[in-house]
């Protein structure tokens, strides 16, 4: 199973920049960039909850599980 990060889609829908999200969540822009690119191995639930609160969305709006064929 592959996890796809759709953070860039939610940022576009909310018309929010990565810099604004980073400030709202309390993490660096670099970490937001790593999340958007899917180059992270994990994310703390607390951080995910703050991202969802800032974007007014659910975790499923940001993360997608894709089953391998």
mmCIF file of the N, C-alpha and C atoms, coordinates in Angstrom:
data_MODEL
# 
_entry.id   MODEL 
# 
loop_
_atom_site.group_PDB 
_atom_site.id 
_atom_site.type_symbol 
_atom_site.label_atom_id 
_atom_site.label_alt_id 
_atom_site.label_comp_id 
_atom_site.label_asym_id 
_atom_site.label_entity_id 
_atom_site.label_seq_id 
_atom_site.pdbx_PDB_ins_code 
_atom_site.Cartn_x 
_atom_site.Cartn_y 
_atom_site.Cartn_z 
_atom_site.occupancy 
_atom_site.B_iso_or_equiv 
_atom_site.pdbx_formal_charge 
_atom_site.auth_seq_id 
_atom_site.auth_comp_id 
_atom_site.auth_asym_id 
_atom_site.auth_atom_id 
_atom_site.pdbx_PDB_model_num 
ATOM 1   N N  . UNK A 1 1  ? 0.845   -1.181 0.000  1.00 0.00 ? 1  UNK A N  1 
ATOM 2   C CA . UNK A 1 1  ? 0.000   0.000  0.000  1.00 0.00 ? 1  UNK A CA 1 
ATOM 3   C C  . UNK A 1 1  ? 0.887   1.239  0.000  1.00 0.00 ? 1  UNK A C  1 
ATOM 4   N N  . UNK A 1 2  ? 0.496   2.184  -0.803 1.00 0.00 ? 2  UNK A N  1 
ATOM 5   C CA . UNK A 1 2  ? 1.227   3.444  -0.913 1.00 0.00 ? 2  UNK A CA 1 
ATOM 6   C C  . UNK A 1 2  ? 0.348   4.568  -0.369 1.00 0.00 ? 2  UNK A C  1 
ATOM 7   N N  . UNK A 1 3  ? 0.953   5.475  0.388  1.00 0.00 ? 3  UNK A N  1 
ATOM 8   C CA . UNK A 1 3  ? 0.235   6.638  0.910  1.00 0.00 ? 3  UNK A CA 1 
ATOM 9   C C  . UNK A 1 3  ? 0.592   7.847  0.060  1.00 0.00 ? 3  UNK A C  1 
ATOM 10  N N  . UNK A 1 4  ? -0.410  8.469  -0.506 1.00 0.00 ? 4  UNK A N  1 
ATOM 11  C CA . UNK A 1 4  ? -0.238  9.655  -1.343 1.00 0.00 ? 4  UNK A CA 1 
ATOM 12  C C  . UNK A 1 4  ? -0.615  10.879 -0.516 1.00 0.00 ? 4  UNK A C  1 
ATOM 13  N N  . UNK A 1 5  ? 0.272   11.871 -0.496 1.00 0.00 ? 5  UNK A N  1 
ATOM 14  C CA . UNK A 1 5  ? 0.015   13.117 0.240  1.00 0.00 ? 5  UNK A CA 1 
ATOM 15  C C  . UNK A 1 5  ? -0.552  14.136 -0.742 1.00 0.00 ? 5  UNK A C  1 
ATOM 16  N N  . UNK A 1 6  ? -1.752  14.624 -0.444 1.00 0.00 ? 6  UNK A N  1 
ATOM 17  C CA . UNK A 1 6  ? -2.440  15.565 -1.329 1.00 0.00 ? 6  UNK A CA 1 
ATOM 18  C C  . UNK A 1 6  ? -2.525  16.957 -0.698 1.00 0.00 ? 6  UNK A C  1 
ATOM 19  N N  . UNK A 1 7  ? -1.504  17.307 0.041  1.00 0.00 ? 7  UNK A N  1 
ATOM 20  C CA . UNK A 1 7  ? -1.480  18.596 0.739  1.00 0.00 ? 7  UNK A CA 1 
ATOM 21  C C  . UNK A 1 7  ? -1.506  19.758 -0.247 1.00 0.00 ? 7  UNK A C  1 
ATOM 22  N N  . UNK A 1 8  ? -0.811  19.620 -1.357 1.00 0.00 ? 8  UNK A N  1 
ATOM 23  C CA . UNK A 1 8  ? -0.795  20.696 -2.348 1.00 0.00 ? 8  UNK A CA 1 
ATOM 24  C C  . UNK A 1 8  ? -2.183  20.971 -2.916 1.00 0.00 ? 8  UNK A C  1 
ATOM 25  N N  . UNK A 1 9  ? -2.994  19.917 -3.056 1.00 0.00 ? 9  UNK A N  1 
ATOM 26  C CA . UNK A 1 9  ? -4.364  20.071 -3.551 1.00 0.00 ? 9  UNK A CA 1 
ATOM 27  C C  . UNK A 1 9  ? -5.203  20.864 -2.556 1.00 0.00 ? 9  UNK A C  1 
ATOM 28  N N  . UNK A 1 10 ? -5.078  20.521 -1.267 1.00 0.00 ? 10 UNK A N  1 
ATOM 29  C CA . UNK A 1 10 ? -5.864  21.227 -0.246 1.00 0.00 ? 10 UNK A CA 1 
ATOM 30  C C  . UNK A 1 10 ? -5.405  22.680 -0.112 1.00 0.00 ? 10 UNK A C  1 
ATOM 31  N N  . UNK A 1 11 ? -4.120  22.918 -0.218 1.00 0.00 ? 11 UNK A N  1 
ATOM 32  C CA . UNK A 1 11 ? -3.631  24.300 -0.170 1.00 0.00 ? 11 UNK A CA 1 
ATOM 33  C C  . UNK A 1 11 ? -4.222  25.117 -1.321 1.00 0.00 ? 11 UNK A C  1 
ATOM 34  N N  . UNK A 1 12 ? -4.264  24.531 -2.499 1.00 0.00 ? 12 UNK A N  1 
ATOM 35  C CA . UNK A 1 12 ? -4.832  25.231 -3.656 1.00 0.00 ? 12 UNK A CA 1 
ATOM 36  C C  . UNK A 1 12 ? -6.325  25.488 -3.462 1.00 0.00 ? 12 UNK A C  1 
ATOM 37  N N  . UNK A 1 13 ? -7.052  24.487 -2.961 1.00 0.00 ? 13 UNK A N  1 
ATOM 38  C CA . UNK A 1 13 ? -8.491  24.650 -2.727 1.00 0.00 ? 13 UNK A CA 1 
ATOM 39  C C  . UNK A 1 13 ? -8.777  25.755 -1.722 1.00 0.00 ? 13 UNK A C  1 
ATOM 40  N N  . UNK A 1 14 ? -7.919  25.878 -0.727 1.00 0.00 ? 14 UNK A N  1 
ATOM 41  C CA . UNK A 1 14 ? -8.124  26.880 0.332  1.00 0.00 ? 14 UNK A CA 1 
ATOM 42  C C  . UNK A 1 14 ? -7.449  28.214 -0.004 1.00 0.00 ? 14 UNK A C  1 
ATOM 43  N N  . UNK A 1 15 ? -6.773  28.243 -1.168 1.00 0.00 ? 15 UNK A N  1 
ATOM 44  C CA . UNK A 1 15 ? -6.052  29.444 -1.603 1.00 0.00 ? 15 UNK A CA 1 
ATOM 45  C C  . UNK A 1 15 ? -5.089  29.928 -0.521 1.00 0.00 ? 15 UNK A C  1 
ATOM 46  N N  . UNK A 1 16 ? -4.335  28.965 0.005  1.00 0.00 ? 16 UNK A N  1 
ATOM 47  C CA . UNK A 1 16 ? -3.377  29.241 1.070  1.00 0.00 ? 16 UNK A CA 1 
ATOM 48  C C  . UNK A 1 16 ? -1.982  28.877 0.579  1.00 0.00 ? 16 UNK A C  1 
ATOM 49  N N  . UNK A 1 17 ? -1.006  29.653 0.973  1.00 0.00 ? 17 UNK A N  1 
ATOM 50  C CA . UNK A 1 17 ? 0.387   29.374 0.626  1.00 0.00 ? 17 UNK A CA 1 
ATOM 51  C C  . UNK A 1 17 ? 1.022   28.499 1.701  1.00 0.00 ? 17 UNK A C  1 
ATOM 52  N N  . UNK A 1 18 ? 2.058   27.808 1.304  1.00 0.00 ? 18 UNK A N  1 
ATOM 53  C CA . UNK A 1 18 ? 2.791   26.955 2.242  1.00 0.00 ? 18 UNK A CA 1 
ATOM 54  C C  . UNK A 1 18 ? 3.304   27.759 3.429  1.00 0.00 ? 18 UNK A C  1 
ATOM 55  N N  . UNK A 1 19 ? 3.750   28.970 3.154  1.00 0.00 ? 19 UNK A N  1 
ATOM 56  C CA . UNK A 1 19 ? 4.279   29.838 4.220  1.00 0.00 ? 19 UNK A CA 1 
ATOM 57  C C  . UNK A 1 19 ? 3.207   30.137 5.265  1.00 0.00 ? 19 UNK A C  1 
ATOM 58  N N  . UNK A 1 20 ? 1.981   30.397 4.819  1.00 0.00 ? 20 UNK A N  1 
ATOM 59  C CA . UNK A 1 20 ? 0.874   30.671 5.746  1.00 0.00 ? 20 UNK A CA 1 
ATOM 60  C C  . UNK A 1 20 ? 0.545   29.433 6.578  1.00 0.00 ? 20 UNK A C  1 
ATOM 61  N N  . UNK A 1 21 ? 0.518   28.278 5.917  1.00 0.00 ? 21 UNK A N  1 
ATOM 62  C CA . UNK A 1 21 ? 0.217   27.035 6.634  1.00 0.00 ? 21 UNK A CA 1 
ATOM 63  C C  . UNK A 1 21 ? 1.293   26.732 7.660  1.00 0.00 ? 21 UNK A C  1 
ATOM 64  N N  . UNK A 1 22 ? 2.550   26.911 7.280  1.00 0.00 ? 22 UNK A N  1 
ATOM 65  C CA . UNK A 1 22 ? 3.656   26.657 8.202  1.00 0.00 ? 22 UNK A CA 1 
ATOM 66  C C  . UNK A 1 22 ? 3.526   27.527 9.448  1.00 0.00 ? 22 UNK A C  1 
ATOM 67  N N  . UNK A 1 23 ? 3.189   28.805 9.257  1.00 0.00 ? 23 UNK A N  1 
ATOM 68  C CA . UNK A 1 23 ? 3.025   29.713 10.398 1.00 0.00 ? 23 UNK A CA 1 
ATOM 69  C C  . UNK A 1 23 ? 1.849   29.300 11.267 1.00 0.00 ? 23 UNK A C  1 
ATOM 70  N N  . UNK A 1 24 ? 0.750   28.887 10.640 1.00 0.00 ? 24 UNK A N  1 
ATOM 71  C CA . UNK A 1 24 ? -0.453  28.486 11.389 1.00 0.00 ? 24 UNK A CA 1 
ATOM 72  C C  . UNK A 1 24 ? -0.227  27.202 12.184 1.00 0.00 ? 24 UNK A C  1 
ATOM 73  N N  . UNK A 1 25 ? 0.559   26.289 11.613 1.00 0.00 ? 25 UNK A N  1 
ATOM 74  C CA . UNK A 1 25 ? 0.779   24.983 12.240 1.00 0.00 ? 25 UNK A CA 1 
ATOM 75  C C  . UNK A 1 25 ? 1.933   25.023 13.231 1.00 0.00 ? 25 UNK A C  1 
ATOM 76  N N  . UNK A 1 26 ? 2.899   25.907 12.968 1.00 0.00 ? 26 UNK A N  1 
ATOM 77  C CA . UNK A 1 26 ? 4.055   25.988 13.856 1.00 0.00 ? 26 UNK A CA 1 
ATOM 78  C C  . UNK A 1 26 ? 5.185   25.076 13.448 1.00 0.00 ? 26 UNK A C  1 
ATOM 79  N N  . UNK A 1 27 ? 5.300   24.806 12.140 1.00 0.00 ? 27 UNK A N  1 
ATOM 80  C CA . UNK A 1 27 ? 6.427   24.037 11.632 1.00 0.00 ? 27 UNK A CA 1 
ATOM 81  C C  . UNK A 1 27 ? 7.085   24.847 10.516 1.00 0.00 ? 27 UNK A C  1 
ATOM 82  N N  . UNK A 1 28 ? 8.245   24.403 10.072 1.00 0.00 ? 28 UNK A N  1 
ATOM 83  C CA . UNK A 1 28 ? 8.986   25.164 9.072  1.00 0.00 ? 28 UNK A CA 1 
ATOM 84  C C  . UNK A 1 28 ? 8.398   24.971 7.677  1.00 0.00 ? 28 UNK A C  1 
ATOM 85  N N  . UNK A 1 29 ? 8.674   25.932 6.811  1.00 0.00 ? 29 UNK A N  1 
ATOM 86  C CA . UNK A 1 29 ? 8.256   25.814 5.414  1.00 0.00 ? 29 UNK A CA 1 
ATOM 87  C C  . UNK A 1 29 ? 8.924   24.605 4.767  1.00 0.00 ? 29 UNK A C  1 
ATOM 88  N N  . UNK A 1 30 ? 10.151  24.318 5.184  1.00 0.00 ? 30 UNK A N  1 
ATOM 89  C CA . UNK A 1 30 ? 10.862  23.151 4.655  1.00 0.00 ? 30 UNK A CA 1 
ATOM 90  C C  . UNK A 1 30 ? 10.101  21.868 4.962  1.00 0.00 ? 30 UNK A C  1 
ATOM 91  N N  . UNK A 1 31 ? 9.568   21.752 6.171  1.00 0.00 ? 31 UNK A N  1 
ATOM 92  C CA . UNK A 1 31 ? 8.798   20.558 6.526  1.00 0.00 ? 31 UNK A CA 1 
ATOM 93  C C  . UNK A 1 31 ? 7.502   20.472 5.732  1.00 0.00 ? 31 UNK A C  1 
ATOM 94  N N  . UNK A 1 32 ? 6.867   21.606 5.477  1.00 0.00 ? 32 UNK A N  1 
ATOM 95  C CA . UNK A 1 32 ? 5.668   21.617 4.636  1.00 0.00 ? 32 UNK A CA 1 
ATOM 96  C C  . UNK A 1 32 ? 6.037   21.142 3.232  1.00 0.00 ? 32 UNK A C  1 
ATOM 97  N N  . UNK A 1 33 ? 7.153   21.620 2.719  1.00 0.00 ? 33 UNK A N  1 
ATOM 98  C CA . UNK A 1 33 ? 7.619   21.225 1.396  1.00 0.00 ? 33 UNK A CA 1 
ATOM 99  C C  . UNK A 1 33 ? 7.887   19.724 1.325  1.00 0.00 ? 33 UNK A C  1 
ATOM 100 N N  . UNK A 1 34 ? 8.523   19.186 2.352  1.00 0.00 ? 34 UNK A N  1 
ATOM 101 C CA . UNK A 1 34 ? 8.785   17.744 2.399  1.00 0.00 ? 34 UNK A CA 1 
ATOM 102 C C  . UNK A 1 34 ? 7.488   16.949 2.445  1.00 0.00 ? 34 UNK A C  1 
ATOM 103 N N  . UNK A 1 35 ? 6.515   17.441 3.206  1.00 0.00 ? 35 UNK A N  1 
ATOM 104 C CA . UNK A 1 35 ? 5.210   16.781 3.265  1.00 0.00 ? 35 UNK A CA 1 
ATOM 105 C C  . UNK A 1 35 ? 4.538   16.799 1.896  1.00 0.00 ? 35 UNK A C  1 
ATOM 106 N N  . UNK A 1 36 ? 4.539   17.964 1.249  1.00 0.00 ? 36 UNK A N  1 
ATOM 107 C CA . UNK A 1 36 ? 3.901   18.093 -0.058 1.00 0.00 ? 36 UNK A CA 1 
ATOM 108 C C  . UNK A 1 36 ? 4.515   17.159 -1.091 1.00 0.00 ? 36 UNK A C  1 
ATOM 109 N N  . UNK A 1 37 ? 5.811   16.972 -1.020 1.00 0.00 ? 37 UNK A N  1 
ATOM 110 C CA . UNK A 1 37 ? 6.493   16.128 -1.999 1.00 0.00 ? 37 UNK A CA 1 
ATOM 111 C C  . UNK A 1 37 ? 6.392   14.642 -1.661 1.00 0.00 ? 37 UNK A C  1 
ATOM 112 N N  . UNK A 1 38 ? 5.896   14.324 -0.467 1.00 0.00 ? 38 UNK A N  1 
ATOM 113 C CA . UNK A 1 38 ? 5.761   12.925 -0.065 1.00 0.00 ? 38 UNK A CA 1 
ATOM 114 C C  . UNK A 1 38 ? 7.069   12.294 0.361  1.00 0.00 ? 38 UNK A C  1 
ATOM 115 N N  . UNK A 1 39 ? 8.068   13.112 0.677  1.00 0.00 ? 39 UNK A N  1 
ATOM 116 C CA . UNK A 1 39 ? 9.391   12.600 1.038  1.00 0.00 ? 39 UNK A CA 1 
ATOM 117 C C  . UNK A 1 39 ? 9.548   12.353 2.529  1.00 0.00 ? 39 UNK A C  1 
ATOM 118 N N  . UNK A 1 40 ? 8.452   12.253 3.250  1.00 0.00 ? 40 UNK A N  1 
ATOM 119 C CA . UNK A 1 40 ? 8.523   11.975 4.682  1.00 0.00 ? 40 UNK A CA 1 
ATOM 120 C C  . UNK A 1 40 ? 8.107   10.536 4.942  1.00 0.00 ? 40 UNK A C  1 
ATOM 121 N N  . UNK A 1 41 ? 8.609   9.980  6.008  1.00 0.00 ? 41 UNK A N  1 
ATOM 122 C CA . UNK A 1 41 ? 8.276   8.606  6.363  1.00 0.00 ? 41 UNK A CA 1 
ATOM 123 C C  . UNK A 1 41 ? 7.108   8.547  7.343  1.00 0.00 ? 41 UNK A C  1 
ATOM 124 N N  . UNK A 1 42 ? 6.819   9.682  7.980  1.00 0.00 ? 42 UNK A N  1 
ATOM 125 C CA . UNK A 1 42 ? 5.732   9.705  8.954  1.00 0.00 ? 42 UNK A CA 1 
ATOM 126 C C  . UNK A 1 42 ? 5.384   11.133 9.334  1.00 0.00 ? 42 UNK A C  1 
ATOM 127 N N  . UNK A 1 43 ? 4.281   11.259 10.048 1.00 0.00 ? 43 UNK A N  1 
ATOM 128 C CA . UNK A 1 43 ? 3.828   12.562 10.535 1.00 0.00 ? 43 UNK A CA 1 
ATOM 129 C C  . UNK A 1 43 ? 3.165   12.335 11.891 1.00 0.00 ? 43 UNK A C  1 
ATOM 130 N N  . UNK A 1 44 ? 3.418   13.225 12.810 1.00 0.00 ? 44 UNK A N  1 
ATOM 131 C CA . UNK A 1 44 ? 2.792   13.117 14.132 1.00 0.00 ? 44 UNK A CA 1 
ATOM 132 C C  . UNK A 1 44 ? 1.309   13.440 14.005 1.00 0.00 ? 44 UNK A C  1 
ATOM 133 N N  . UNK A 1 45 ? 0.506   12.731 14.759 1.00 0.00 ? 45 UNK A N  1 
ATOM 134 C CA . UNK A 1 45 ? -0.935  12.987 14.740 1.00 0.00 ? 45 UNK A CA 1 
ATOM 135 C C  . UNK A 1 45 ? -1.238  14.423 15.146 1.00 0.00 ? 45 UNK A C  1 
ATOM 136 N N  . UNK A 1 46 ? -0.479  14.942 16.083 1.00 0.00 ? 46 UNK A N  1 
ATOM 137 C CA . UNK A 1 46 ? -0.687  16.325 16.541 1.00 0.00 ? 46 UNK A CA 1 
ATOM 138 C C  . UNK A 1 46 ? -0.463  17.307 15.387 1.00 0.00 ? 46 UNK A C  1 
ATOM 139 N N  . UNK A 1 47 ? 0.581   17.077 14.600 1.00 0.00 ? 47 UNK A N  1 
ATOM 140 C CA . UNK A 1 47 ? 0.869   17.946 13.460 1.00 0.00 ? 47 UNK A CA 1 
ATOM 141 C C  . UNK A 1 47 ? -0.220  17.801 12.403 1.00 0.00 ? 47 UNK A C  1 
ATOM 142 N N  . UNK A 1 48 ? -0.642  16.578 12.135 1.00 0.00 ? 48 UNK A N  1 
ATOM 143 C CA . UNK A 1 48 ? -1.713  16.342 11.173 1.00 0.00 ? 48 UNK A CA 1 
ATOM 144 C C  . UNK A 1 48 ? -3.001  17.032 11.618 1.00 0.00 ? 48 UNK A C  1 
ATOM 145 N N  . UNK A 1 49 ? -3.293  16.965 12.902 1.00 0.00 ? 49 UNK A N  1 
ATOM 146 C CA . UNK A 1 49 ? -4.495  17.617 13.436 1.00 0.00 ? 49 UNK A CA 1 
ATOM 147 C C  . UNK A 1 49 ? -4.422  19.130 13.270 1.00 0.00 ? 49 UNK A C  1 
ATOM 148 N N  . UNK A 1 50 ? -3.242  19.719 13.490 1.00 0.00 ? 50 UNK A N  1 
ATOM 149 C CA . UNK A 1 50 ? -3.094  21.170 13.327 1.00 0.00 ? 50 UNK A CA 1 
ATOM 150 C C  . UNK A 1 50 ? -3.202  21.574 11.862 1.00 0.00 ? 50 UNK A C  1 
ATOM 151 N N  . UNK A 1 51 ? -2.661  20.753 10.964 1.00 0.00 ? 51 UNK A N  1 
ATOM 152 C CA . UNK A 1 51 ? -2.791  21.031 9.531  1.00 0.00 ? 51 UNK A CA 1 
ATOM 153 C C  . UNK A 1 51 ? -4.263  20.987 9.128  1.00 0.00 ? 51 UNK A C  1 
ATOM 154 N N  . UNK A 1 52 ? -4.958  19.964 9.590  1.00 0.00 ? 52 UNK A N  1 
ATOM 155 C CA . UNK A 1 52 ? -6.387  19.838 9.272  1.00 0.00 ? 52 UNK A CA 1 
ATOM 156 C C  . UNK A 1 52 ? -7.192  21.000 9.841  1.00 0.00 ? 52 UNK A C  1 
ATOM 157 N N  . UNK A 1 53 ? -6.855  21.446 11.029 1.00 0.00 ? 53 UNK A N  1 
ATOM 158 C CA . UNK A 1 53 ? -7.561  22.581 11.633 1.00 0.00 ? 53 UNK A CA 1 
ATOM 159 C C  . UNK A 1 53 ? -7.324  23.846 10.812 1.00 0.00 ? 53 UNK A C  1 
ATOM 160 N N  . UNK A 1 54 ? -6.085  24.061 10.389 1.00 0.00 ? 54 UNK A N  1 
ATOM 161 C CA . UNK A 1 54 ? -5.750  25.255 9.617  1.00 0.00 ? 54 UNK A CA 1 
ATOM 162 C C  . UNK A 1 54 ? -6.420  25.242 8.248  1.00 0.00 ? 54 UNK A C  1 
ATOM 163 N N  . UNK A 1 55 ? -6.539  24.056 7.646  1.00 0.00 ? 55 UNK A N  1 
ATOM 164 C CA . UNK A 1 55 ? -7.135  23.931 6.317  1.00 0.00 ? 55 UNK A CA 1 
ATOM 165 C C  . UNK A 1 55 ? -8.632  23.615 6.367  1.00 0.00 ? 55 UNK A C  1 
ATOM 166 N N  . UNK A 1 56 ? -9.158  23.440 7.577  1.00 0.00 ? 56 UNK A N  1 
ATOM 167 C CA . UNK A 1 56 ? -10.574 23.088 7.769  1.00 0.00 ? 56 UNK A CA 1 
ATOM 168 C C  . UNK A 1 56 ? -10.942 21.873 6.919  1.00 0.00 ? 56 UNK A C  1 
ATOM 169 N N  . UNK A 1 57 ? -10.211 20.782 7.169  1.00 0.00 ? 57 UNK A N  1 
ATOM 170 C CA . UNK A 1 57 ? -10.441 19.556 6.411  1.00 0.00 ? 57 UNK A CA 1 
ATOM 171 C C  . UNK A 1 57 ? -10.252 18.346 7.325  1.00 0.00 ? 57 UNK A C  1 
ATOM 172 N N  . UNK A 1 58 ? -10.415 17.182 6.767  1.00 0.00 ? 58 UNK A N  1 
ATOM 173 C CA . UNK A 1 58 ? -10.216 15.917 7.469  1.00 0.00 ? 58 UNK A CA 1 
ATOM 174 C C  . UNK A 1 58 ? -8.904  15.287 6.989  1.00 0.00 ? 58 UNK A C  1 
ATOM 175 N N  . UNK A 1 59 ? -8.293  14.399 7.792  1.00 0.00 ? 59 UNK A N  1 
ATOM 176 C CA . UNK A 1 59 ? -7.055  13.743 7.364  1.00 0.00 ? 59 UNK A CA 1 
ATOM 177 C C  . UNK A 1 59 ? -7.184  13.042 6.009  1.00 0.00 ? 59 UNK A C  1 
ATOM 178 N N  . UNK A 1 60 ? -8.351  12.484 5.728  1.00 0.00 ? 60 UNK A N  1 
ATOM 179 C CA . UNK A 1 60 ? -8.578  11.808 4.452  1.00 0.00 ? 60 UNK A CA 1 
ATOM 180 C C  . UNK A 1 60 ? -8.559  12.753 3.257  1.00 0.00 ? 60 UNK A C  1 
ATOM 181 N N  . UNK A 1 61 ? -8.699  14.047 3.509  1.00 0.00 ? 61 UNK A N  1 
ATOM 182 C CA . UNK A 1 61 ? -8.607  15.024 2.419  1.00 0.00 ? 61 UNK A CA 1 
ATOM 183 C C  . UNK A 1 61 ? -7.144  15.270 2.030  1.00 0.00 ? 61 UNK A C  1 
ATOM 184 N N  . UNK A 1 62 ? -6.248  14.929 2.924  1.00 0.00 ? 62 UNK A N  1 
ATOM 185 C CA . UNK A 1 62 ? -4.819  15.184 2.711  1.00 0.00 ? 62 UNK A CA 1 
ATOM 186 C C  . UNK A 1 62 ? -4.070  13.901 2.374  1.00 0.00 ? 62 UNK A C  1 
ATOM 187 N N  . UNK A 1 63 ? -4.464  12.791 2.973  1.00 0.00 ? 63 UNK A N  1 
ATOM 188 C CA . UNK A 1 63 ? -3.780  11.518 2.781  1.00 0.00 ? 63 UNK A CA 1 
ATOM 189 C C  . UNK A 1 63 ? -4.680  10.536 2.034  1.00 0.00 ? 63 UNK A C  1 
ATOM 190 N N  . UNK A 1 64 ? -4.112  9.848  1.075  1.00 0.00 ? 64 UNK A N  1 
ATOM 191 C CA . UNK A 1 64 ? -4.859  8.874  0.287  1.00 0.00 ? 64 UNK A CA 1 
ATOM 192 C C  . UNK A 1 64 ? -4.075  7.578  0.257  1.00 0.00 ? 64 UNK A C  1 
ATOM 193 N N  . UNK A 1 65 ? -4.744  6.469  0.549  1.00 0.00 ? 65 UNK A N  1 
ATOM 194 C CA . UNK A 1 65 ? -4.106  5.155  0.484  1.00 0.00 ? 65 UNK A CA 1 
ATOM 195 C C  . UNK A 1 65 ? -4.383  4.551  -0.881 1.00 0.00 ? 65 UNK A C  1 
ATOM 196 N N  . UNK A 1 66 ? -3.318  4.130  -1.538 1.00 0.00 ? 66 UNK A N  1 
ATOM 197 C CA . UNK A 1 66 ? -3.435  3.527  -2.857 1.00 0.00 ? 66 UNK A CA 1 
ATOM 198 C C  . UNK A 1 66 ? -2.938  2.091  -2.752 1.00 0.00 ? 66 UNK A C  1 
ATOM 199 N N  . UNK A 1 67 ? -3.790  1.148  -3.078 1.00 0.00 ? 67 UNK A N  1 
ATOM 200 C CA . UNK A 1 67 ? -3.410  -0.264 -3.015 1.00 0.00 ? 67 UNK A CA 1 
ATOM 201 C C  . UNK A 1 67 ? -2.547  -0.630 -4.215 1.00 0.00 ? 67 UNK A C  1 
ATOM 202 N N  . UNK A 1 68 ? -1.544  -1.450 -3.964 1.00 0.00 ? 68 UNK A N  1 
ATOM 203 C CA . UNK A 1 68 ? -0.663  -1.900 -5.034 1.00 0.00 ? 68 UNK A CA 1 
ATOM 204 C C  . UNK A 1 68 ? -1.423  -2.904 -5.905 1.00 0.00 ? 68 UNK A C  1 
ATOM 205 N N  . UNK A 1 69 ? -1.191  -2.889 -7.212 1.00 0.00 ? 69 UNK A N  1 
ATOM 206 C CA . UNK A 1 69 ? -1.897  -3.818 -8.124 1.00 0.00 ? 69 UNK A CA 1 
ATOM 207 C C  . UNK A 1 69 ? -1.479  -5.242 -7.926 1.00 0.00 ? 69 UNK A C  1 
# 
